[in-house]
């Protein structure tokens, strides 16, 4: 069973480091728009994902939209 209380200080520091590492390893298009503003056009063009990941969205009636 998972504890729902605040993490101890040493666990929180490790968790924050892990989150920072994950944030740094994201590609340009996975980051926020503000991070993309400083990139050049050519860098953005080269990093465009070629195979977009599609998902399905269901309406309240249970039908797939796309």
DASUL-V226127 format. One record per residue. RES is the residue in one letter. PHI is phi as a letter, one per 40 degrees, with the letter a starting at -180 (NA if undefined). OMEGA is omega in whole degrees, -180 to 180 (999 if undefined). Layout:
BEGIN
RES&PHI&OMEGA / RES&PHI&OMEGA
END
This chain:
BEGIN
X&NA&-176 / X&c&177 / X&c&-179 / X&b&-178 / X&c&177 / X&c&179 / X&c&172 / X&c&-173 / X&d&-178 / X&c&177 / X&c&-180 / X&c&179 / X&c&178 / X&c&-180 / X&c&179 / X&c&177 / X&c&179 / X&c&179 / X&c&179 / X&c&178 / X&c&179 / X&c&-179 / X&c&-179 / X&c&-176 / X&c&178 / X&c&175 / X&c&-176 / X&d&-176 / X&c&175 / X&c&180 / X&c&179 / X&c&-180 / X&c&-179 / X&c&178 / X&c&-179 / X&c&-176 / X&c&-178 / X&c&-179 / X&c&178 / X&c&179 / X&d&-176 / X&c&177 / X&c&179 / X&c&-180 / X&c&-179 / X&c&-176 / X&c&-179 / X&c&178 / X&c&-177 / X&c&-179 / X&b&-179 / X&c&179 / X&c&-179 / X&c&176 / X&b&178 / X&b&178 / X&b&-180 / X&b&176 / X&c&180 / X&c&179 / X&c&178 / X&g&-179 / X&c&178 / X&c&179 / X&c&175 / X&a&999
END
